């Protein structure tokens, strides 16, 4: 009985991990729901820029395209590409 319980627990734990070691449930986060803390995890995004992004998104009621972020002061093509590695617009 204990052996079955341990087997089930191990199956549950390891079923969420892919071959590459990344959780199967991980993926890009929704930029419209991102927190300042999540945004600052991107290299080149500090609290000030992250706050500007959040405010921009809030004023628009959400964005439909990541490219809209180019309208935020301090966000250029390179920064946008970094953001796209971790975030996307989910519908």
C-alpha positions in Angstrom: 0.0 0.0 0.0 2.7 2.5 0.9 4.6 1.5 -2.2 1.6 2.4 -4.3 1.1 5.8 -2.6 4.8 6.6 -3.1 4.5 5.6 -6.8 1.5 7.7 -7.3 3.1 10.7 -5.7 6.2 10.3 -7.8 4.1 10.0 -11.0 2.3 13.2 -10.1 5.5 15.1 -9.3 7.4 14.0 -12.4 4.5 14.2 -14.8 4.6 18.0 -14.6 8.3 18.1 -15.7 9.2 17.8 -19.3 12.3 16.2 -20.7 14.1 19.6 -20.7 13.4 20.1 -17.0 10.9 22.8 -17.5 7.5 22.4 -16.1 4.9 21.6 -18.8 2.6 24.2 -17.3 5.2 27.0 -17.7 5.1 29.3 -20.6 4.9 32.9 -21.4 2.9 35.1 -19.0 0.1 37.4 -20.0 1.5 40.9 -20.3 -1.9 42.3 -19.4 -1.8 40.5 -16.0 1.9 40.9 -15.3 3.0 42.4 -12.0 5.7 45.0 -11.6 7.8 42.3 -9.9 7.4 40.0 -12.9 8.3 42.7 -15.3 11.4 43.7 -13.4 12.7 40.1 -13.8 13.4 41.1 -17.5 16.9 42.4 -17.9 16.8 46.1 -18.6 13.4 46.6 -16.9 13.5 48.4 -13.6 10.7 49.5 -11.3 10.2 52.8 -13.1 9.9 51.2 -16.5 7.7 48.3 -15.2 5.4 50.8 -13.5 5.2 52.8 -16.8 4.2 49.6 -18.6 1.6 48.7 -16.0 0.1 52.2 -16.2 0.1 52.2 -20.0 -1.8 48.9 -20.0 -4.2 50.0 -17.3 -5.1 53.2 -19.2 -5.8 51.3 -22.3 -7.8 48.6 -20.6 -5.3 46.1 -21.8 -3.3 45.7 -25.0 -4.0 43.6 -28.0 -0.4 43.4 -29.3 3.0 43.5 -27.7 4.1 46.1 -30.3 1.8 48.6 -28.5 4.4 48.7 -25.8 6.7 50.6 -28.2 4.6 53.7 -27.3 5.9 53.5 -23.7 8.7 55.9 -23.0 12.0 53.9 -22.7 10.7 50.8 -24.6 12.5 50.2 -27.9 12.8 47.3 -30.2 15.5 45.6 -28.1 13.6 45.9 -24.9 10.4 44.7 -26.6 12.2 41.6 -27.9 13.4 40.8 -24.3 9.8 41.2 -23.0 8.5 38.9 -25.8 10.7 36.1 -24.4 8.7 36.0 -21.2 5.4 37.6 -22.0 2.7 37.6 -24.6 -0.9 38.9 -25.1 -3.3 36.1 -24.2 -6.9 36.3 -25.1 
